[in-house]
Amino acid sequence: MFNIGKMLTDRANLLGEKEGFVSNDVRFTFAEINSRANALAHFLLAKGFKPGEKIAIVCKNNEDFIASFFGAAKIGVISVVVNCRLRAQEMTDIFNHSRVKAVVYDAGLKSVIEQTKAETAIPYYLSNKGNTGEYLISHIVQFYPLHEPTYATFDDEPILIMYTSGTTGKPKGAMLSHHNLLASAVGLSSTITLWETDRFLLVVPMFHIAGLVPLITTIHTGATAILMEEFEPIAAWRIIEKERISNMMSVPEMLASLIKTFDIMKPNLSTLRAITCGAASVPQQIILVFKQFGIPVQQVYGLTEYTGSLTIWRSEFDAGKYGSKGKHVMYSEMKIISLETGKVLPPYENGEVICRGPQTFLGYYENEEETNKVLKDGWYYTGDIGHVDEEGFLYLVGRLKDIIISNGEKIYSAEIEAVLMRHPAVEQAAVIGVPDAYFGEVPQAYIELKKQAAATAEELMDFCRQELAAYKVVKEIIFMERLPKNTVGKVLKGELRSVQLYL
């Protein structure tokens, strides 16, 4: 039987005195963080927590997040990790829906946490700075036992709830098990090749699956994790140099910022072996620029419900595959099925991407209806539309919810977005379907231009006409100073649809 908390225990046993984590310039060994986790576990036990009960973790990338998550996991207490950037009402909804009994939070978030208290009845609050009537984490570490607690819950029992970002609707709590997290860490460590000697920069927030799984993977492999609470490109370059970073996880917007500041810093990149990028499609130009720096960028396509990565594209693959999401990762299965018949489709035919493997989530917390829509016979139905080529490379063309039906023809938003993104003036493009009296729906584009770049709507439409069938060309283009995005750079199309209603 396996408990994810034991991963930290075993790593502390094997490499206890090795530097395991660097947080805000403070260095922690694996043994030190494991002791902090044990103290938090004993605190929860002393307060009467039982397996299956829940705590919320509202922390940036720091040692309190790690200790709280692994400490709770050891005794079977489920962590509900919450996006630090949510508004008070959004946090309140999550706290109440998941019925958490404690909140671990960063002191800098005191104001928003205080606002949630009026509509919740949570008995325990833990922070890294003392507030009246709350518990100070440093005191817990000082006064509670540091030895291992008795493990509770194992394997396929839930230990983590992550609320989906809700780009199109109300967030749902994806339940992940001990086994899900182990399988994802094992798969990622072999897919991106991570070793005990590596120093991994964790800059993607750990309240996202793209941040948490790399953290767990560093513990699994014995690599050192350098934590960044907030991304800032100049600071990131300095950390890469100072800490001799060998690997990092990023998102496209972060890489674009690093490129813009490269000439200012002229960093020494001699230790940086590879960058893994996820959350959104990585523009080819970014990949090529980092190639000039001598740094390969590998792209992953992942989902919270699949506990992270489903596919990976690596720089050593055929250069002609730049537009693909790569091949499925270790220990995964992937199929493309017909939207009409549910049968497996041959190469180059678009259908829904479905997958299964030990990473497949347990379902949505207290939402059987939505769970039954996406989990069928062990397969997870992603809602993404795409095809594979004859070599098994995946190409995405849109979301099931983003298919535009125009005069009976199916138009995939991602296909139009990919063309627009190739225009030299375009920083970001998002396409939605809008009502049309004659065609039913037509594609409409929202464009964020690069700084100091210029382009007209007609120019961009002409650019599309060169590469797309006439019925796929956007009928209207709206320029925005900045497209609305979530914390990992995904465009919030729900907000764009709200904007459209008022146009």
GULUMZA-912611 format. One record per residue (C-alpha): residue in one letter; x, y, z; residue number from 1. Coordinates in nm, 3 decimals, always signed. Example, Ala and Ser with C-alpha at 12.3 -4.5 7.8 and 13.67 -1.06 7.14 Angstrom:
 code       X       Y       Z pos
    a  +1.230  -0.450  +0.780   1
    s  +1.367  -0.106  +0.714   2
//
This chain:
 code       X       Y       Z pos
    m  +0.000  +0.000  +0.000   1
    f  +0.123  +0.348  -0.088   2
    n  +0.068  +0.684  +0.079   3
    i  +0.206  +0.991  -0.106   4
    g  +0.328  +1.133  +0.226   5
    k  +0.565  +0.839  +0.261   6
    m  +0.748  +0.962  -0.050   7
    l  +0.882  +1.255  +0.154   8
    t  +0.952  +1.023  +0.449   9
    d  +1.154  +0.785  +0.234  10
    r  +1.343  +1.067  +0.061  11
    a  +1.435  +1.211  +0.402  12
    n  +1.552  +0.864  +0.510  13
    l  +1.769  +0.818  +0.201  14
    l  +1.896  +1.175  +0.148  15
    g  +1.809  +1.346  +0.473  16
    e  +2.097  +1.594  +0.479  17
    k  +2.080  +1.683  +0.110  18
    e  +1.949  +2.027  +0.023  19
    g  +1.598  +1.951  -0.092  20
    f  +1.433  +2.292  -0.116  21
    v  +1.526  +2.658  -0.144  22
    s  +1.246  +2.898  -0.048  23
    n  +1.294  +3.274  -0.025  24
    d  +1.673  +3.219  -0.002  25
    v  +1.625  +2.985  +0.297  26
    r  +1.764  +2.636  +0.241  27
    f  +1.597  +2.323  +0.377  28
    t  +1.716  +1.965  +0.376  29
    f  +1.474  +1.685  +0.297  30
    a  +1.488  +1.589  +0.666  31
    e  +1.395  +1.940  +0.781  32
    i  +1.088  +1.964  +0.558  33
    n  +0.984  +1.612  +0.655  34
    s  +1.003  +1.709  +1.024  35
    r  +0.785  +2.015  +0.956  36
    a  +0.535  +1.792  +0.777  37
    n  +0.527  +1.553  +1.074  38
    a  +0.465  +1.838  +1.319  39
    l  +0.171  +1.961  +1.111  40
    a  +0.034  +1.607  +1.092  41
    h  +0.049  +1.574  +1.472  42
    f  -0.118  +1.915  +1.511  43
    l  -0.409  +1.801  +1.294  44
    l  -0.435  +1.475  +1.488  45
    a  -0.439  +1.667  +1.815  46
    k  -0.728  +1.876  +1.683  47
    g  -0.926  +1.562  +1.607  48
    f  -0.884  +1.542  +1.229  49
    k  -0.979  +1.208  +1.079  50
    p  -0.894  +1.048  +0.742  51
    g  -1.105  +1.195  +0.464  52
    e  -1.151  +1.534  +0.631  53
    k  -1.005  +1.835  +0.455  54
    i  -0.778  +2.134  +0.489  55
    a  -0.742  +2.421  +0.243  56
    i  -0.392  +2.530  +0.141  57
    v  -0.383  +2.889  +0.017  58
    c  -0.010  +2.937  -0.022  59
    k  +0.235  +3.047  -0.285  60
    n  +0.536  +2.830  -0.369  61
    n  +0.698  +2.796  -0.027  62
    e  +0.789  +2.550  +0.247  63
    d  +0.452  +2.588  +0.425  64
    f  +0.270  +2.456  +0.118  65
    i  +0.498  +2.152  +0.100  66
    a  +0.490  +2.069  +0.470  67
    s  +0.112  +2.114  +0.493  68
    f  +0.037  +1.898  +0.190  69
    f  +0.265  +1.610  +0.287  70
    g  +0.183  +1.631  +0.657  71
    a  -0.189  +1.609  +0.586  72
    a  -0.138  +1.329  +0.334  73
    k  +0.043  +1.110  +0.586  74
    i  -0.265  +1.095  +0.809  75
    g  -0.517  +1.074  +0.524  76
    v  -0.638  +1.433  +0.545  77
    i  -0.727  +1.567  +0.200  78
    s  -0.567  +1.892  +0.082  79
    v  -0.783  +2.134  -0.113  80
    v  -0.525  +2.352  -0.286  81
    v  -0.665  +2.695  -0.369  82
    n  -0.552  +2.955  -0.618  83
    c  -0.404  +3.244  -0.416  84
    r  -0.531  +3.495  -0.672  85
    l  -0.900  +3.419  -0.632  86
    r  -1.135  +3.679  -0.491  87
    a  -1.280  +3.629  -0.143  88
    q  -1.618  +3.509  -0.271  89
    e  -1.453  +3.253  -0.500  90
    m  -1.249  +3.118  -0.207  91
    t  -1.558  +3.114  +0.013  92
    d  -1.744  +2.904  -0.242  93
    i  -1.459  +2.651  -0.253  94
    f  -1.422  +2.638  +0.126  95
    n  -1.793  +2.575  +0.169  96
    h  -1.830  +2.329  -0.117  97
    s  -1.537  +2.116  +0.000  98
    r  -1.621  +2.159  +0.371  99
    v  -1.265  +2.225  +0.485 100
    k  -1.198  +2.230  +0.860 101
    a  -0.872  +2.427  +0.849 102
    v  -0.705  +2.685  +0.625 103
    v  -0.328  +2.714  +0.586 104
    y  -0.245  +3.048  +0.427 105
    d  +0.032  +3.297  +0.364 106
    a  +0.022  +3.604  +0.589 107
    g  +0.021  +3.827  +0.282 108
    l  -0.325  +3.692  +0.202 109
    k  -0.471  +3.786  +0.542 110
    s  -0.708  +4.046  +0.398 111
    v  -0.881  +3.811  +0.153 112
    i  -0.893  +3.527  +0.408 113
    e  -1.057  +3.761  +0.663 114
    q  -1.327  +3.842  +0.408 115
    t  -1.412  +3.470  +0.373 116
    k  -1.481  +3.426  +0.745 117
    a  -1.821  +3.595  +0.739 118
    e  -1.972  +3.313  +0.530 119
    t  -1.776  +3.013  +0.658 120
    a  -1.748  +2.825  +0.986 121
    i  -1.390  +2.697  +0.974 122
    p  -1.245  +2.624  +1.320 123
    y  -0.869  +2.641  +1.248 124
    y  -0.648  +2.889  +1.065 125
    l  -0.273  +2.842  +1.032 126
    s  -0.034  +3.105  +0.899 127
    n  +0.335  +3.190  +0.883 128
    k  +0.268  +3.507  +1.085 129
    g  +0.060  +3.510  +1.398 130
    n  -0.290  +3.657  +1.399 131
    t  -0.519  +3.673  +1.702 132
    g  -0.695  +3.341  +1.756 133
    e  -0.492  +3.166  +1.487 134
    y  -0.202  +2.921  +1.489 135
    l  +0.153  +3.012  +1.397 136
    i  +0.322  +2.746  +1.186 137
    s  +0.663  +2.805  +1.345 138
    h  +0.509  +2.735  +1.689 139
    i  +0.350  +2.415  +1.560 140
    v  +0.691  +2.300  +1.432 141
    q  +0.847  +2.392  +1.766 142
    f  +0.596  +2.231  +2.002 143
    y  +0.447  +1.930  +1.821 144
    p  +0.621  +1.593  +1.773 145
    l  +0.856  +1.558  +1.478 146
    h  +0.843  +1.178  +1.450 147
    e  +0.643  +0.995  +1.185 148
    p  +0.267  +0.968  +1.244 149
    t  +0.068  +0.654  +1.165 150
    y  -0.022  +0.656  +0.798 151
    a  -0.387  +0.655  +0.692 152
    t  -0.551  +0.618  +0.347 153
    f  -0.362  +0.466  +0.059 154
    d  -0.344  +0.395  -0.314 155
    d  -0.674  +0.486  -0.485 156
    e  -0.824  +0.687  -0.200 157
    p  -0.850  +1.065  -0.255 158
    i  -0.579  +1.285  -0.105 159
    l  -0.600  +1.603  -0.317 160
    i  -0.878  +1.819  -0.458 161
    m  -0.792  +2.075  -0.724 162
    y  -1.062  +2.306  -0.848 163
    t  -1.044  +2.349  -1.222 164
    s  -0.972  +2.701  -1.341 165
    g  -1.322  +2.749  -1.476 166
    t  -1.235  +2.916  -1.809 167
    t  -1.588  +2.844  -1.934 168
    g  -1.799  +2.783  -1.623 169
    k  -1.815  +2.717  -1.250 170
    p  -1.504  +2.540  -1.117 171
    k  -1.528  +2.169  -1.033 172
    g  -1.321  +1.991  -0.769 173
    a  -1.110  +1.722  -0.936 174
    m  -1.024  +1.446  -0.686 175
    l  -0.679  +1.288  -0.719 176
    s  -0.549  +0.984  -0.532 177
    h  -0.216  +0.880  -0.381 178
    h  -0.171  +0.646  -0.677 179
    n  -0.252  +0.922  -0.930 180
    l  +0.022  +1.145  -0.790 181
    l  +0.280  +0.867  -0.773 182
    a  +0.208  +0.755  -1.130 183
    s  +0.234  +1.111  -1.259 184
    a  +0.566  +1.172  -1.081 185
    v  +0.713  +0.845  -1.209 186
    g  +0.594  +0.923  -1.560 187
    l  +0.721  +1.282  -1.560 188
    s  +1.063  +1.190  -1.419 189
    s  +1.120  +0.945  -1.703 190
    t  +0.961  +1.165  -1.969 191
    i  +1.165  +1.481  -1.903 192
    t  +1.461  +1.289  -1.756 193
    l  +1.515  +1.426  -1.406 194
    w  +1.804  +1.311  -1.185 195
    e  +1.911  +1.339  -0.821 196
    t  +2.180  +1.590  -0.918 197
    d  +1.934  +1.827  -1.087 198
    r  +1.825  +2.166  -0.956 199
    f  +1.467  +2.235  -1.069 200
    l  +1.316  +2.584  -1.073 201
    l  +0.952  +2.569  -0.960 202
    v  +0.796  +2.891  -1.082 203
    v  +0.453  +2.766  -1.197 204
    p  +0.222  +2.798  -0.892 205
    m  +0.191  +2.471  -0.702 206
    f  -0.183  +2.525  -0.667 207
    h  -0.188  +2.421  -1.034 208
    i  -0.120  +2.064  -1.141 209
    a  +0.161  +2.194  -1.364 210
    g  +0.337  +2.317  -1.049 211
    l  +0.248  +2.047  -0.796 212
    v  +0.344  +1.740  -1.002 213
    p  +0.696  +1.877  -1.075 214
    l  +0.738  +1.936  -0.700 215
    i  +0.643  +1.576  -0.624 216
    t  +0.870  +1.460  -0.906 217
    t  +1.172  +1.637  -0.755 218
    i  +1.109  +1.455  -0.427 219
    h  +1.064  +1.125  -0.612 220
    t  +1.399  +1.168  -0.789 221
    g  +1.588  +1.342  -0.506 222
    a  +1.644  +1.658  -0.712 223
    t  +1.657  +1.998  -0.542 224
    a  +1.354  +2.226  -0.589 225
    i  +1.411  +2.601  -0.597 226
    l  +1.080  +2.774  -0.527 227
    m  +0.973  +3.110  -0.672 228
    e  +0.667  +3.263  -0.508 229
    e  +0.602  +3.512  -0.788 230
    f  +0.742  +3.507  -1.139 231
    e  +0.944  +3.809  -1.246 232
    p  +1.179  +3.764  -1.545 233
    i  +1.481  +3.955  -1.412 234
    a  +1.460  +3.769  -1.081 235
    a  +1.416  +3.439  -1.265 236
    w  +1.733  +3.492  -1.472 237
    r  +1.924  +3.575  -1.153 238
    i  +1.799  +3.259  -0.981 239
    i  +1.886  +3.046  -1.284 240
    e  +2.243  +3.178  -1.264 241
    k  +2.286  +3.185  -0.886 242
    e  +2.125  +2.847  -0.814 243
    r  +2.273  +2.678  -1.122 244
    i  +1.931  +2.566  -1.242 245
    s  +1.933  +2.262  -1.470 246
    n  +1.559  +2.229  -1.544 247
    m  +1.246  +2.437  -1.505 248
    m  +0.872  +2.422  -1.567 249
    s  +0.718  +2.725  -1.733 250
    v  +0.427  +2.860  -1.936 251
    p  +0.453  +3.047  -2.269 252
    e  +0.399  +3.394  -2.120 253
    m  +0.690  +3.340  -1.880 254
    l  +0.920  +3.232  -2.162 255
    a  +0.820  +3.536  -2.369 256
    s  +0.911  +3.760  -2.071 257
    l  +1.247  +3.586  -2.033 258
    i  +1.323  +3.646  -2.400 259
    k  +1.240  +4.017  -2.369 260
    t  +1.483  +4.058  -2.077 261
    f  +1.762  +3.833  -2.206 262
    d  +1.971  +4.115  -2.351 263
    i  +1.944  +4.310  -2.026 264
    m  +2.072  +4.023  -1.813 265
    k  +2.290  +3.825  -2.058 266
    p  +2.268  +3.531  -1.813 267
    n  +2.508  +3.241  -1.789 268
    l  +2.300  +2.943  -1.904 269
    s  +2.572  +2.681  -1.885 270
    t  +2.380  +2.465  -1.636 271
    l  +2.031  +2.497  -1.788 272
    r  +1.970  +2.168  -1.968 273
    a  +1.605  +2.199  -2.069 274
    i  +1.282  +2.391  -2.016 275
    t  +0.945  +2.219  -2.001 276
    c  +0.646  +2.434  -2.097 277
    g  +0.276  +2.369  -2.056 278
    a  -0.068  +2.522  -1.991 279
    a  -0.099  +2.667  -2.344 280
    s  +0.050  +2.617  -2.690 281
    v  +0.410  +2.735  -2.718 282
    p  +0.460  +2.956  -3.024 283
    q  +0.724  +2.821  -3.260 284
    q  +0.917  +3.147  -3.241 285
    i  +0.973  +3.102  -2.867 286
    i  +1.107  +2.751  -2.924 287
    l  +1.344  +2.878  -3.194 288
    v  +1.475  +3.167  -2.982 289
    f  +1.560  +2.936  -2.692 290
    k  +1.721  +2.700  -2.941 291
    q  +1.951  +2.991  -3.032 292
    f  +2.028  +3.023  -2.659 293
    g  +2.124  +2.655  -2.667 294
    i  +1.826  +2.553  -2.450 295
    p  +1.574  +2.297  -2.580 296
    v  +1.210  +2.369  -2.496 297
    q  +0.986  +2.065  -2.455 298
    q  +0.611  +2.115  -2.459 299
    v  +0.359  +1.915  -2.257 300
    y  -0.017  +1.893  -2.300 301
    g  -0.170  +1.822  -1.964 302
    l  -0.496  +1.821  -1.774 303
    t  -0.580  +1.841  -1.405 304
    e  -0.808  +1.541  -1.449 305
    y  -0.517  +1.338  -1.583 306
    t  -0.287  +1.448  -1.298 307
    g  -0.064  +1.641  -1.537 308
    s  +0.092  +1.552  -1.869 309
    l  -0.074  +1.338  -2.134 310
    t  +0.167  +1.415  -2.421 311
    i  +0.511  +1.564  -2.470 312
    w  +0.682  +1.728  -2.768 313
    r  +1.060  +1.733  -2.752 314
    s  +1.307  +1.934  -2.958 315
    e  +1.471  +1.621  -3.095 316
    f  +1.149  +1.529  -3.268 317
    d  +1.112  +1.611  -3.637 318
    a  +1.114  +1.991  -3.682 319
    g  +0.808  +1.948  -3.903 320
    k  +0.615  +1.849  -3.589 321
    y  +0.635  +2.195  -3.428 322
    g  +0.259  +2.234  -3.440 323
    s  +0.193  +1.906  -3.260 324
    k  +0.153  +1.833  -2.890 325
    g  +0.388  +1.536  -2.926 326
    k  +0.334  +1.173  -2.827 327
    h  +0.165  +1.035  -2.518 328
    v  +0.382  +1.004  -2.208 329
    m  +0.489  +0.686  -2.031 330
    y  +0.216  +0.459  -1.893 331
    s  -0.065  +0.632  -2.085 332
    e  -0.313  +0.537  -2.354 333
    m  -0.471  +0.784  -2.592 334
    k  -0.734  +0.752  -2.867 335
    i  -0.921  +0.983  -3.102 336
    i  -1.288  +0.891  -3.126 337
    s  -1.573  +1.003  -3.352 338
    l  -1.810  +1.256  -3.198 339
    e  -2.097  +1.084  -3.374 340
    t  -2.025  +0.712  -3.335 341
    g  -1.769  +0.692  -3.055 342
    k  -1.549  +0.469  -3.272 343
    v  -1.171  +0.509  -3.294 344
    l  -1.073  +0.728  -3.589 345
    p  -0.781  +0.674  -3.829 346
    p  -0.491  +0.923  -3.857 347
    y  -0.573  +1.278  -3.964 348
    e  -0.944  +1.258  -3.880 349
    n  -1.056  +1.499  -3.608 350
    g  -1.242  +1.368  -3.306 351
    e  -1.241  +1.385  -2.926 352
    v  -0.919  +1.302  -2.742 353
    i  -0.975  +1.039  -2.472 354
    c  -0.712  +0.886  -2.245 355
    r  -0.663  +0.642  -1.962 356
    g  -0.387  +0.526  -1.733 357
    p  -0.293  +0.526  -1.366 358
    q  -0.305  +0.907  -1.375 359
    t  -0.682  +0.919  -1.446 360
    f  -0.859  +1.114  -1.172 361
    l  -1.130  +0.974  -0.943 362
    g  -1.405  +1.217  -1.044 363
    y  -1.540  +1.556  -0.940 364
    y  -1.609  +1.607  -0.572 365
    e  -1.983  +1.575  -0.503 366
    n  -2.067  +1.617  -0.870 367
    e  -2.170  +1.281  -1.005 368
    e  -2.344  +1.429  -1.308 369
    e  -2.030  +1.599  -1.440 370
    t  -1.817  +1.298  -1.347 371
    n  -2.035  +1.064  -1.552 372
    k  -2.000  +1.294  -1.853 373
    v  -1.622  +1.261  -1.864 374
    l  -1.539  +0.920  -1.708 375
    k  -1.660  +0.621  -1.910 376
    d  -1.525  +0.267  -1.876 377
    g  -1.199  +0.394  -1.730 378
    w  -1.143  +0.649  -2.008 379
    y  -1.130  +1.023  -1.948 380
    y  -1.307  +1.224  -2.217 381
    t  -1.101  +1.543  -2.238 382
    g  -1.338  +1.760  -2.441 383
    d  -1.042  +1.849  -2.665 384
    i  -1.073  +1.797  -3.040 385
    g  -0.780  +1.682  -3.250 386
    h  -0.617  +1.410  -3.457 387
    v  -0.300  +1.204  -3.467 388
    d  -0.072  +1.150  -3.764 389
    e  +0.063  +0.814  -3.875 390
    e  +0.345  +0.837  -3.616 391
    g  +0.114  +0.905  -3.323 392
    f  +0.180  +1.280  -3.287 393
    l  -0.122  +1.464  -3.149 394
    y  -0.256  +1.783  -3.308 395
    l  -0.528  +1.979  -3.128 396
    v  -0.773  +2.188  -3.324 397
    g  -1.008  +2.308  -3.051 398
    r  -1.237  +2.233  -2.763 399
    l  -1.564  +2.047  -2.795 400
    k  -1.731  +2.356  -2.650 401
    d  -1.538  +2.576  -2.896 402
    i  -1.660  +2.415  -3.217 403
    i  -1.830  +2.679  -3.430 404
    i  -2.107  +2.547  -3.656 405
    s  -2.133  +2.792  -3.946 406
    n  -2.380  +2.714  -4.224 407
    g  -2.344  +2.344  -4.138 408
    e  -1.963  +2.349  -4.146 409
    k  -1.752  +2.272  -3.836 410
    i  -1.490  +2.535  -3.761 411
    y  -1.228  +2.478  -3.491 412
    s  -1.121  +2.789  -3.302 413
    a  -0.767  +2.662  -3.241 414
    e  -0.702  +2.626  -3.614 415
    i  -0.781  +2.995  -3.674 416
    e  -0.589  +3.099  -3.361 417
    a  -0.279  +2.913  -3.482 418
    v  -0.286  +3.105  -3.811 419
    l  -0.336  +3.442  -3.641 420
    m  -0.052  +3.368  -3.399 421
    r  +0.184  +3.332  -3.693 422
    h  +0.134  +3.698  -3.786 423
    p  +0.440  +3.892  -3.664 424
    a  +0.230  +4.160  -3.491 425
    v  +0.011  +3.923  -3.289 426
    e  +0.099  +3.844  -2.928 427
    q  -0.215  +3.641  -2.849 428
    a  -0.530  +3.545  -3.036 429
    a  -0.859  +3.394  -2.919 430
    v  -1.151  +3.297  -3.141 431
    i  -1.511  +3.239  -3.036 432
    g  -1.834  +3.175  -3.221 433
    v  -2.094  +3.452  -3.226 434
    p  -2.457  +3.436  -3.344 435
    d  -2.529  +3.522  -3.706 436
    a  -2.876  +3.552  -3.859 437
    y  -2.778  +3.382  -4.185 438
    f  -2.496  +3.135  -4.096 439
    g  -2.606  +3.049  -3.742 440
    e  -2.259  +3.122  -3.604 441
    v  -1.947  +3.291  -3.738 442
    p  -1.593  +3.312  -3.598 443
    q  -1.493  +3.629  -3.417 444
    a  -1.133  +3.700  -3.308 445
    y  -0.997  +3.888  -3.010 446
    i  -0.640  +4.006  -3.063 447
    e  -0.367  +4.125  -2.829 448
    l  -0.090  +4.289  -3.033 449
    k  +0.277  +4.284  -2.943 450
    k  +0.410  +4.602  -2.787 451
    q  +0.498  +4.867  -3.045 452
    a  +0.344  +4.649  -3.319 453
    a  +0.059  +4.751  -3.545 454
    a  -0.193  +4.569  -3.761 455
    t  -0.541  +4.640  -3.890 456
    a  -0.838  +4.406  -3.881 457
    e  -0.843  +4.387  -4.260 458
    e  -0.472  +4.302  -4.269 459
    l  -0.525  +4.011  -4.029 460
    m  -0.828  +3.889  -4.222 461
    d  -0.622  +3.892  -4.543 462
    f  -0.352  +3.696  -4.360 463
    c  -0.613  +3.434  -4.267 464
    r  -0.745  +3.416  -4.623 465
    q  -0.402  +3.304  -4.742 466
    e  -0.415  +2.991  -4.526 467
    l  -0.779  +2.914  -4.449 468
    a  -1.090  +2.823  -4.641 469
    a  -1.320  +3.122  -4.689 470
    y  -1.580  +2.997  -4.439 471
    k  -1.313  +2.974  -4.166 472
    v  -1.192  +3.333  -4.200 473
    v  -1.293  +3.547  -3.902 474
    k  -1.574  +3.789  -3.978 475
    e  -1.480  +4.041  -3.711 476
    i  -1.165  +4.127  -3.517 477
    i  -1.166  +4.307  -3.183 478
    f  -0.839  +4.443  -3.046 479
    m  -0.777  +4.434  -2.671 480
    e  -0.487  +4.574  -2.475 481
    r  -0.470  +4.245  -2.286 482
    l  -0.679  +3.931  -2.322 483
    p  -0.830  +3.798  -1.997 484
    k  -0.630  +3.497  -1.877 485
    n  -0.606  +3.269  -1.579 486
    t  -0.289  +3.228  -1.373 487
    v  -0.121  +2.989  -1.617 488
    g  -0.190  +3.194  -1.927 489
    k  -0.505  +3.028  -2.063 490
    v  -0.745  +3.275  -2.222 491
    l  -1.076  +3.300  -2.036 492
    k  -1.314  +3.263  -2.328 493
    g  -1.613  +3.284  -2.097 494
    e  -1.518  +3.646  -2.027 495
    l  -1.480  +3.712  -2.400 496
    r  -1.830  +3.579  -2.457 497
    s  -1.953  +3.814  -2.185 498
    v  -1.779  +4.104  -2.360 499
    q  -1.943  +4.004  -2.688 500
    l  -2.290  +4.032  -2.537 501
    y  -2.237  +4.404  -2.484 502
    l  -2.090  +4.482  -2.825 503
//
